[in-house]
Amino acid sequence: MSPKGDGPIPDQDVLEIGAGTGQLAVEMAEAAQPATWTFTLADTSEGMREVAAERVSQRGWTVLDRDYSDPTTTLDDASYDLVVAQMVLHHVKDLVTLLSSVHAMVKPGGSFIAIDLTEEEGREFHVHHGHDGDVDDPDYYHDGFTETAMRQLCARAGFSEMTWSVPLTIKRERHGRIMEFPLFLLKAQR
């Protein structure tokens, strides 16, 4: 059944941005079976790309060094049924360019799905100056996001509609205690 429960899951061409080791893509492809989901994995970290390439080598998927927040990056226009970004957006300085790039790469009728930090507790998720001598994460730009901010960014990028929920939390130790960090799930439609 499809995620909406109205029939079988269709075959999909999927781009994962900030794919890291490729674990999410593998799990998504396995959950979609018997449908065939073909992934393109993009990450700016050479080490992550190497792990991902090894993990997905038998699947014939592509692993790319692409920064879609860079306006000079070549885009695969209207190539993907789905673009996914998990815990990536708070690392992206230029979200307007990134989301505009995503919109251009999603086929008409396709979707963008993001999971990331809400603004509620996001500031504590990454290490920052002033906390017992800890240092900042150099690739961290946002504390998290509100629904309003994400709706504005998605609309500016050209997405026609967006849904938002906060269905998940993750736990991390901070300052000697376990903290829960709410994560939003966003789906934007082209």
C-alpha positions as CSV (number, residue, x, y, z in Angstrom):
1,M,0.0,0.0,0.0
2,S,1.1,3.6,-0.6
3,P,1.7,5.8,2.4
4,K,-1.8,7.2,1.9
5,G,-3.2,3.6,2.0
6,D,-4.9,3.9,-1.4
7,G,-3.0,1.3,-3.4
8,P,0.4,-0.1,-4.0
9,I,3.5,2.0,-3.6
10,P,4.7,3.2,-7.0
11,D,8.2,2.9,-8.4
12,Q,10.1,6.2,-7.6
13,D,13.2,8.0,-8.6
14,V,14.5,9.5,-5.3
15,L,17.2,12.1,-4.5
16,E,18.5,12.1,-0.9
17,I,20.3,15.4,-0.1
18,G,22.9,15.1,2.7
19,A,22.6,11.3,2.4
20,G,25.5,10.5,4.7
21,T,26.2,6.8,4.8
22,G,23.1,5.9,2.7
23,Q,21.3,4.1,5.5
24,L,18.0,6.0,5.2
25,A,17.9,5.3,1.5
26,V,18.5,1.6,2.0
27,E,15.7,1.5,4.6
28,M,13.3,3.4,2.5
29,A,13.9,1.2,-0.5
30,E,13.4,-1.9,1.5
31,A,10.2,-0.5,3.1
32,A,8.8,0.3,-0.4
33,Q,9.2,-3.2,-1.8
34,P,7.9,-4.7,-4.0
35,A,8.2,-1.3,-5.7
36,T,11.5,-0.2,-7.0
37,W,12.9,3.0,-5.6
38,T,16.1,4.1,-7.3
39,F,18.1,6.5,-5.3
40,T,20.6,9.2,-6.1
41,L,22.6,10.0,-3.0
42,A,24.2,13.5,-2.6
43,D,26.6,14.5,0.1
44,T,29.4,17.1,0.4
45,S,31.5,14.9,2.7
46,E,34.0,12.7,0.9
47,G,34.1,10.2,3.8
48,M,30.3,9.9,3.9
49,R,30.2,9.4,0.1
50,E,32.8,6.6,0.3
51,V,30.7,4.7,3.0
52,A,27.5,5.3,1.0
53,A,29.1,4.1,-2.3
54,E,30.2,0.9,-0.6
55,R,26.8,0.4,1.1
56,V,24.8,0.8,-2.1
57,S,27.3,-0.7,-4.6
58,Q,25.1,-3.7,-5.4
59,R,22.1,-1.6,-6.0
60,G,23.4,0.4,-8.9
61,W,22.6,3.8,-7.3
62,T,24.5,7.0,-7.9
63,V,26.5,8.8,-5.2
64,L,27.3,12.4,-6.0
65,D,29.4,15.3,-4.6
66,R,26.8,18.0,-4.9
67,D,26.0,21.1,-2.8
68,Y,22.5,22.1,-3.9
69,S,22.6,25.3,-1.8
70,D,25.3,26.6,-4.2
71,P,23.6,28.4,-7.1
72,T,26.3,27.3,-9.5
73,T,25.5,23.6,-9.0
74,T,24.2,21.8,-12.0
75,L,20.6,20.6,-11.3
76,D,18.8,17.5,-12.6
77,D,15.7,19.4,-13.7
78,A,12.4,17.6,-13.0
79,S,14.2,14.2,-12.6
80,Y,12.9,13.0,-9.2
81,D,9.5,11.9,-7.9
82,L,10.8,12.5,-4.4
83,V,13.6,14.5,-2.8
84,V,14.4,13.7,0.9
85,A,16.5,15.6,3.4
86,Q,16.9,14.2,6.9
87,M,18.7,16.4,9.5
88,V,20.3,18.5,6.8
89,L,18.4,21.8,6.6
90,H,19.9,23.2,9.9
91,H,23.4,22.7,8.3
92,V,22.5,24.8,5.2
93,K,23.3,28.5,5.2
94,D,21.3,29.4,2.1
95,L,18.0,27.6,2.4
96,V,16.3,29.8,-0.3
97,T,18.7,28.5,-2.9
98,L,18.6,24.9,-1.6
99,L,14.8,24.8,-1.7
100,S,14.6,26.5,-5.1
101,S,17.0,23.8,-6.4
102,V,14.9,21.1,-4.8
103,H,11.8,22.5,-6.4
104,A,13.5,22.5,-9.8
105,M,14.5,18.9,-9.5
106,V,11.2,17.5,-8.3
107,K,8.9,16.3,-11.1
108,P,5.5,18.0,-11.4
109,G,3.3,16.3,-8.8
110,G,6.4,15.1,-6.9
111,S,7.3,15.8,-3.3
112,F,10.0,17.1,-1.0
113,I,10.1,15.5,2.5
114,A,12.3,16.9,5.2
115,I,12.9,15.9,8.8
116,D,14.8,18.3,11.0
117,L,14.9,20.2,14.3
118,T,12.1,22.4,15.5
119,E,13.2,25.7,16.9
120,E,11.9,24.6,20.4
121,E,15.2,22.9,21.6
122,G,17.3,23.1,18.5
123,R,19.9,25.4,20.0
124,E,21.2,22.7,22.3
125,F,21.4,20.0,19.7
126,H,24.8,21.2,18.5
127,V,27.8,22.2,20.7
128,H,28.3,25.9,21.1
129,H,30.9,28.3,22.6
130,G,30.3,29.1,26.2
131,H,29.1,25.6,27.3
132,D,31.9,24.3,29.5
133,G,34.6,25.0,26.9
134,D,32.8,23.2,24.1
135,V,33.4,24.5,20.6
136,D,30.9,25.2,17.8
137,D,30.1,22.9,15.1
138,P,31.5,24.8,12.1
139,D,28.8,23.5,9.7
140,Y,25.8,24.5,11.7
141,Y,23.7,27.5,10.7
142,H,20.2,27.2,12.2
143,D,18.8,26.3,15.7
144,G,15.8,24.7,14.1
145,F,12.7,25.8,12.3
146,T,9.1,26.9,12.9
147,E,6.2,25.9,10.8
148,T,5.7,29.4,9.7
149,A,9.3,29.8,8.6
150,M,9.2,26.6,6.6
151,R,5.9,27.5,5.0
152,Q,7.4,30.8,3.8
153,L,10.6,29.1,2.5
154,C,8.6,26.4,0.6
155,A,6.2,29.0,-0.9
156,R,9.1,31.2,-2.0
157,A,10.7,28.1,-3.6
158,G,7.5,27.5,-5.6
159,F,6.0,24.6,-3.7
160,S,2.2,24.6,-4.0
161,E,1.3,23.1,-0.6
162,M,3.0,21.9,2.6
163,T,2.1,19.7,5.5
164,W,3.8,19.9,8.9
165,S,3.8,17.7,11.9
166,V,6.1,17.0,14.9
167,P,6.0,13.3,15.2
168,L,9.4,12.4,16.5
169,T,12.0,13.2,19.2
170,I,15.6,12.1,19.4
171,K,17.7,12.1,22.6
172,R,21.2,13.4,23.2
173,E,23.2,14.0,26.3
174,R,23.8,17.7,26.9
175,H,25.4,19.2,30.0
176,G,25.2,15.9,32.0
177,R,21.6,15.2,31.3
178,I,19.5,13.6,28.5
179,M,17.6,16.1,26.4
180,E,14.8,15.4,23.9
181,F,14.8,17.2,20.6
182,P,11.6,17.4,18.7
183,L,11.8,16.8,15.0
184,F,9.4,18.1,12.4
185,L,8.2,16.2,9.3
186,L,7.5,18.4,6.3
187,K,6.0,17.4,3.0
188,A,6.0,20.0,0.2
189,Q,4.2,19.3,-3.1
190,R,5.3,20.6,-6.5
